[in-house]
Amino acid sequence: MSIVQPGWSDEIEILRRESLDQLVALATIVEAAEWESTFLGPKGRVTLLLRGLSKLPVEERPLAGRAAQLLRNELATAFEPVQDRIRTESLKARLATDAVDVSLPGRVPTIGAAHPISTMIDELVQIFALLGFQAVFGPEVETARYNFDLLNIPADHPARDVWDTIHVETDGEEIVLRTHTSPMQARTMERIRPPVRVIVPGIAFRFESQDASHEWQFTQLEGLAVDRNITLADLKGTLQELARQLFGPERRIRLRCDYFPFVEPGVDFAVDCAICEGRGCRVCKHTGWLEMGGAGMVHPSVLRGVGYDPDEVSGFAFGLGIDRLAMMKYAVDDLRAFANNDIRFIRDFARAIG
């Protein structure tokens, strides 16, 4: 539209009648938005009209400008009640469509439940708290220094080849997904002086095959106690009390000689299988015993590596498979069930423990 021709007042009047006629016919919010954009928006016809005033003769501009501005004000004033009416009608229609029948029963909310492994960790933390142990947590991505070197497993040690390590970075500093929670032994002893009594629950990773009692990602609980005059009998008593608290006074434990680079002597810790009551099943590989983890007296080299004097203090350490403890506690015959993300398993577990 142009108003550079004589008769610009007629063009304003035509625009006025056209816009008001369309305004009366508006019925929806979309139509109202389109009308506002067409006539009053930044690129609307009234805006373009005002911008075109500069092309009029100088003596005509004031009068034309006032007329165009009056038109803008008139249209804005007329549009406001129409817009309010359309919004009110739209709201009423939506409320009528979305009306809620308050006599209907309410929807039962979906309530979550703790994962069996989380429940087992909480129980272990409580048991060891009664035995004087404090829970600490460490990083899942570790340096080789803490995961191996300070645990008496240097780069050329043959035992390093059997850990099935998942490497994250090997250029420069060797970075791995921790193969056990034992690195927190060194981190804790570097930070505090004896006496030390800590447990370290957390996830560990090993590149190995999966079966009913093995996973490549598993949950472990590391235990460490360092003080004067600690002996293997203290370790045995601690593990015996753990088994008694978790599985009842009838459970038996078994300690057999084993080798771990960071303990000397080392033992293998097992509990008679609560699933088959020691008769033998696929979970315990028909031995009647389920291996819980390794343990032993902290190796003197590990103590020296963190600045402890092995002639002054001694200690014990153990690493327990929390997944296997949960299998025993809750009679689950396949460790892989804990990681399958089957909501039915979690719900059944929640109902079983109340």
N, C-alpha and C positions, 0 to 999 in steps of 0.2 A: 504493500500500500504506500502511496506517496501523497504528500500534502503540499508539494511545491506548486501545484496548480492553484489558480484562484478557486475559491469555493471550498477551502479547507474546513470551514465550519460545517458544511454539508457532509463531508467525509467523517467528521467526528460524530455527527448525529447518526449517520448510517452505522458506524461501529458501535455506538451506544445501543441502538435498537437491536442489532444482531446479537450482541453479547447478552443483553437482558432477556431476549427471547429464548436463547439457549439455556440461560440460567434457570428459567422457570421449569424447563423440561428435565433437569438433572434428577436422577433417581438412585444412583449408586455412588459409592465412594470413589471408584475408578473414574466414573464420568466427571465427578467433581474435581478430581486431581487433574484430569485432562483439560477441563474448562479453565482452571486456574493457571495452568501452564500456557494455554493458548492465548489468554488475554492479559494476564497479570504477571506472568513469569519473566525471567531475565531476558528471554528472547520472544516474549509475547507481543501481541499486536499493539497494545497501548505503549509498551516500552519502545518499540520501533517508531511509533508515532512521535514520542517525545524526542527521540534522537534525530528525527528528520526535521525538527523545527529550525535547525541551523541553516537550512537551505531556503527558508522563507526570507522575504525582504525584512530588513532590520525593523521597520516600523510596525510590521505585523507580528513579530515574534512574541512580545509580551502578552498580547491578547490571546494568541493561539496557545501559548504555553499555559496560561491560566485555565483555558478551556480544556486542554488535554489533561492537566493535573486534576481538575474537578471531575473529569470522567474517570480517572484512575480511582479517586477517593469514593466516587459513587458506586463503582463496580465492586470495590473491596468491601464497602459497607453492606451492599446488597448480598454479597457472596457469603458473609459470615453467618447469618441465620440459616441460609440454605445448607451450608456445610454442617452446622450444628444439628439441623433436622435430619439430614441423611445419616450422620453418625449415630444419633439416638435411635433411629429406625433400624439401622444395621445391628446395633447392640441388642435391641429388643428381639430381633429375629434370631440372633445367635443364642441368646439366653433361652428362648423358647425351644430351639433345636437341641441345645446342650443341657437341658434341664435335668437335674439329678433327683431321682426318686429316693427321698430320705428314708422311706420304709424298707428299702432293700438292705440286706446284710452287708456289712463292710467287707472290703477285700483283705484277706489275711496276708500280712507282709511276709516276704521271704527273709528268714533270719539266717545269717551265716553261722558257721561252726568252725572251731579251731581245727587245724590240720593235725592228724595223729602225731606227726614229727614235732610240731610246735608244742603239743600237749606233753610229749615225752621230755622235751627240753625243759619245759617249766617244772616238771616233776623232778628231773635230775638236779636242777639248780636248787630246788628246795631241799632235797636229800643232802646234797653236798654242803649246803649252808649250815645244816645241823652238825656236819662233821668239821666245820671251820674253814671251808673253802669259799673263796670269792669268785664270781663269774666275771671274766673279761672276754673281750672280743678283738679279733684281729683282721687284717686285710685278706681277701680271697686271692688277690693277685700279688704274688710275692717275688722278692729277689732270690736268686739262688743262694745268696749268702745266708739268709735266714732259713730258707727251706732245706738247704743241704749243708753248707760249709760249717755253720756254727753248731750243727747237730752231728758233727764228726763224720760227715759224708763229703769229703773234698772231691774235686772234679775227677781225679784219677782213681777214686774208690770204686771197686767192682760192684758194691751194693747199689751204687747210683743207677746202674743199668736196669734194676728190677722194679723201679718205682713207676714205670709206665707214665712218664711225665708228659703233660700237655704244655708245650712251650709257646709263649706269647711273643717274646722278643729275644733274639740271641746276639744281635749286633751290639757291640759295646758291653753293656751289663745284661746278664742272663735273667730274663723275667719269665716266670712260670705261673700257671694256675696251681695253687698250693696242693701238694699231694697228701697232706695231712694237716692237722691243726697244731702240730708240734713246733712250727716256727715261733709261736707265742711263748714257748719256753724261754728261748733266747731273748725275745723282746721284753718279757717280764723281768727276767733276771738282770738285764742291762739297766732296767729302770729302778728297781728296788733292791734292797739288801735283805738277807734272811732275817727272820723267818718268812718263807713264801708258801702260800697255800692258795692255788688258783685252779679253776677249771675253765676250759675254753671250748664252748660249743660252736659249731659252725660247719659250713659246707667245704668238702674237699673234692678233688678231681683226679681221676686216674684213667688212662687210656686202656681199658680192659673190656672183656666180653661181659655181657649181661646174662644173668640167670636168676633163679629163684632167690638166691642169697647174695648176689653181686650186682652192683651198678657202677657205671663210669662216674656218676656224680652221686655222692653219698654224704651223709651227715655224721660228723664225728665229734666226740667229746674228749678233749685232752685234759689230763690232770697232772698237776705238779706240786710236790711238797718238798721244800728244802729247809733244813734246820740242822742243829747239832744232834748227833746220835740217832738219826733216822735209819731204820733197818728194813730188811725185806719182810720181816714180820709185820711192820706197820702197813706196808703195801697190801699184804694178804688180808689183814684185818679190815682195811678200807674197802677192798673189793668184796669181801665176804659180807660186810654190812650193806653195801650197795645191793648185792643180790638179795639179801634178806628183805630190805625195804621195798625193792621193786617187785619181787616175785613170791615173797612169802618165806617163812622160816624153813620150809621143807626143801627149798632149792639147794643144790650142791654146786660148788665151784671146783674147777680143776686148774692147777697151774703146772705147766710143763715147760721145760727148758726150751728156749728159742733164741734166735739171734736178731738183734736190732742194733745198728751202729751207735745209737745215742744212749744205750743203756748197757750196763754190765754188773751183774748178770741180767739176762733178759728172760722173760717168761711169756708163754701164751696163756691167755685167760679165757676160760670157757665155762658155760653154765649148762647143767643138764637140761635137755630140751623140754620146755614146758608144753610144747605142741603135742608131742608124742609121749610125754612122761618118760623119756629116756629109752623108749623101745626101738626108736629108729624110724625116720621118715625122710622124704625128699629134701626137706629144709635142712635137716642136720646131716644129710648125706648118709643116713642110716647108721650113724655112729652113736646116737643118743646124746651127743654133745653139740652145742652151738657155739662156735668161736665168737667171742665178744670183742677181742682186740689183743694188742700186745702191751706189755708192761715191763718194768724192771727198775733197777737202781740207776740213777743218772750217771752217765759215764764221766769219769774225772776230766776227760778232755773237754766235755761240754761245760763243766763248771769253770775250768780255767779260761775257756774262750770268752766268758762273760765277766771275768775278774773275780770269781769266787775261788777260795782256797779249798781244794778237796781234802786237805788234811784237817781242816777246821769244821767243814760242814759236809753233809751228805743229803741225798734226797732220792725220791722215787718219782716215776712218771708212768702214765698209762694213757693209751688211746683206745677209746671204746667206740664201736659202731652203733650210733643211736638208732639207725634204721633196724638193726638186728635186735636191739633191746625192745623196740616197739613191736617187732614181729612176735617176740616172746610174750610181751606184756599183753598184747591184744589178740593173740592167736591168729595172726595173719600169715598165710603159708607162702606168700610170694612177695618179695621185697619190692618188685616193680609196681605193685598196686599203689604205693605211696606217691609215685611220680606220674601216674597215668592221667591225672586230672579228671577222673570220673566222679562227677558230683554225687552219684548214687553211693559210692564208697564212703565219701565224706559224711553224707547224711546218715548212712547205716552206722558209721562209727560214732557219730554224735549221739544217736539214740542208744547205742550200746553202753556208753559210759554215763548216760543220764544227762 
